């Protein structure tokens, strides 16, 4: 409930950009899924001013399922070490079992592993 309130409070200001740091990490899977869908619905709604979401996530599958671009950052100092453009049609729910989705996940994981 706190996560929902936090997102609602941020959206009440009608921002053009919403910055989120691990917004679903402390939630059970069903609640996280519901909130992911809520965020994507807000993003798709042309009547709302918030049309850009920047989200920090350590969950690769979450990032690939939600994002148009996944940017990989180095641990410290923070710098961009890779980028994957996610070219999957929306809504993506129906594409999350396709080989293309898993290729994107694998590509992001490979870039992360190169940092080690």
WOVENZI-V366906 format. One line per field, one symbol per residue. psi: psi as a letter, one per 30 degrees, with the letter a starting at -180 (. if undefined). burial: 1 if it has 24 or more other C-alpha atoms within 12 Angstrom, else 0. A space follows every 50 residues. Layout:
psi->???
burial->???
This chain:
psi->eeeeeeeeeefffhlekkkkjhfgeglleeeeeeeeeeeeeeefjffkfj gkkkkkkgjeeeeefflfkkkkkldkljlkflkkkjiklkkfefffglee efeeeeeeeeeefff.
burial->00100010001000000100001100000000001100110110000001 01111110111111111111110000000000110101000100000000 1001101110010000
